[in-house]
């Protein structure tokens, strides 16, 4: 029995909104990695749907962060501002 090598994976474009959303939360200390994923998803949702504020996205995520919500919002907002996105 032989197996084929896996398909080559091309890295996603770093300027895509999904990559920016998840990268914006990468520096936030959390209890488990899944907490960061939930937070990144809610930031992405806020950026694409523009329904809620960033503050609401952080609260809705329910991520167990090791810093305050206000500090996390400051970090996310600063990262996005550096990338040219205003929230």
Buried (B, 14 or more C-beta within 10 A) or exposed (E): EEEEEEEEEEEEEEEEEBBBBBBBBEEBEBEEEEBBBBBBBBBBBBBEEEEBEBBEBBBBBEBEBEEEEEEBBEBBBEBBEEBEBEB
